[in-house]
Amino acid sequence: MRRRTMNSVAGLVLLLLLPQPPATARPAYDWPLQPRPSVTRAFDPPAKRWLSGHRGVDLGTQRETAVLAARAGTVTFAGSVVDRGVVSVLHPDGITTTYEPVTPQVRRGEHVRTGQVIGYLDAGHDGCTTAACLHWGARRGSGRTADYLNPLGLLGLLRVRLKPVQ
């Protein structure tokens, strides 16, 4: 009996030591355009918060394409900023995603589902190299303390690269 117990324990230990396949959790966020768009301009944050930079990515597509909520959340803004329509959605993880230039189809305070149409893409985004581009931004926090994030990271598309300490 004791020998059988020892063999069972040894077998269990060996089973636990076998290599495991890597975990492949599905990202919590989805592309805001379908089919999957091309990235026409990459995230290029400024060196200092107050400097100019590109605090999002531009996704190439066609004018009047449906713009989708990348994740469920609450609309915090849907309206015009200067000369373009903008929609902002606050998600449960504290990240706010922004979409512009769009004709909003949602209102402030509305809860949206992942993949729900939140607007239709307008033409006229500066620097767009296709018929129309969605500028998709992401940030944690607001105002002067906001940390802008590369939205492609929300999709699990970025590799983490560690830099050596000098």
C-alpha positions in Angstrom: 0.0 0.0 0.0 2.8 2.4 1.0 4.7 1.6 -2.2 1.5 2.4 -4.3 1.1 5.7 -2.5 4.7 6.6 -3.1 4.4 5.7 -6.8 1.2 7.8 -7.1 2.9 10.8 -5.5 6.0 10.5 -7.7 3.8 10.2 -10.8 1.9 13.4 -9.8 5.2 15.3 -9.2 6.5 14.3 -12.6 3.2 15.3 -14.2 3.5 18.7 -12.6 7.1 19.1 -13.9 6.1 18.5 -17.5 6.4 21.7 -19.7 3.1 23.5 -19.9 1.9 25.4 -23.0 2.0 29.2 -22.6 -1.2 30.8 -21.4 -3.0 32.6 -24.2 -5.6 34.8 -22.6 -7.8 36.7 -25.1 -7.2 40.5 -24.8 -10.0 42.4 -23.1 -10.1 44.9 -26.0 -11.1 44.4 -29.6 -10.2 46.4 -32.8 -12.5 49.5 -33.1 -12.9 48.8 -36.9 -13.8 45.7 -38.8 -12.3 44.2 -40.8 -9.0 44.6 -39.0 -7.5 47.9 -40.3 -4.0 48.8 -41.2 -2.0 51.1 -38.9 -1.2 54.2 -41.0 0.5 56.1 -38.2 2.0 54.7 -35.0 1.8 55.8 -31.4 4.6 58.4 -30.9 4.3 60.0 -27.5 6.3 63.2 -26.7 9.3 63.1 -24.5 7.6 65.5 -22.0 3.9 65.7 -21.3 3.6 69.3 -22.6 5.3 68.7 -26.0 3.5 67.7 -29.2 3.3 64.1 -30.2 1.0 61.5 -31.5 -0.9 60.1 -28.5 -2.7 57.3 -30.3 -2.7 55.4 -33.5 -4.3 56.1 -36.9 -6.2 53.2 -38.5 -6.8 53.4 -42.2 -10.2 52.5 -43.7 -13.1 54.1 -45.6 -15.3 57.1 -44.8 -18.5 56.2 -43.0 -17.2 53.0 -41.6 -18.8 51.9 -38.4 -16.6 52.7 -35.4 -17.0 50.1 -32.6 -16.4 50.3 -28.8 -13.2 48.4 -28.2 -14.5 47.2 -24.8 -17.6 47.6 -22.8 -17.8 50.9 -20.8 -19.6 54.2 -20.2 -19.5 57.0 -22.7 -18.0 60.1 -21.0 -18.0 62.4 -24.0 -19.8 62.4 -27.4 -19.7 65.6 -29.3 -17.5 68.1 -31.1 -14.0 69.2 -30.2 -12.9 72.1 -32.4 -13.9 70.9 -35.9 -14.3 67.1 -35.4 -16.6 64.6 -33.6 -15.1 62.7 -30.7 -16.4 59.8 -28.6 -14.7 58.8 -25.3 -15.5 55.6 -23.4 -14.4 54.9 -19.8 -13.8 51.2 -19.3 -13.9 49.2 -16.0 -10.1 49.0 -15.8 -9.9 52.8 -15.6 -8.7 53.2 -19.2 -10.5 55.7 -21.4 -10.4 55.1 -25.2 -11.1 57.9 -27.6 -12.3 57.8 -31.2 -12.1 60.6 -33.8 -13.2 62.0 -36.2 -16.6 60.4 -35.9 -20.3 61.2 -36.1 -21.4 60.0 -32.7 -24.2 57.5 -32.4 -24.2 57.4 -28.6 -24.7 59.9 -25.7 -22.8 60.8 -22.6 -23.7 58.4 -19.8 -24.7 55.6 -22.1 -23.3 52.1 -21.3 -21.9 50.5 -24.4 -21.0 46.8 -25.2 -17.8 45.6 -26.8 -18.3 45.8 -30.5 -21.3 48.2 -30.3 -21.4 50.9 -33.0 -20.6 54.2 -31.3 -20.2 56.3 -34.4 -19.4 56.5 -38.1 -16.0 57.6 -39.4 -15.7 61.1 -40.9 -13.1 62.1 -43.4 -10.6 64.8 -42.7 -8.1 63.5 -40.2 -4.8 65.3 -40.8 -2.0 63.2 -42.2 -4.3 60.4 -43.2 -2.8 58.4 -46.1 -6.1 56.5 -46.9 -9.6 57.5 -47.7 -10.3 58.0 -44.0 -8.5 57.3 -40.7 -9.7 56.7 -37.2 -7.5 58.2 -34.6 -7.7 55.8 -31.7 -6.3 56.9 -28.4 -6.1 55.5 -24.9 -5.2 57.0 -21.5 -5.3 56.3 -17.8 -6.4 59.3 -15.8 -7.3 62.7 -17.1 -6.1 66.2 -17.4 -2.4 67.0 -16.7 -1.8 63.7 -14.9 -3.1 61.5 -17.8 -0.8 58.7 -18.9 -1.3 58.1 -22.6 -1.1 54.5 -23.7 -0.4 52.8 -27.0 -3.9 51.4 -27.9 -2.3 48.5 -29.7 -1.1 47.3 -26.3 -4.7 46.9 -25.3 -5.0 44.3 -28.0 -1.9 42.3 -26.8 0.1 43.3 -29.9 3.1 44.9 -28.2 6.2 43.0 -26.9 7.6 44.0 -23.6 11.3 44.9 -24.0 13.4 45.3 -20.9 16.3 47.8 -21.2 19.5 47.2 -19.2 20.1 49.4 -16.2 23.1 51.7 -17.0 
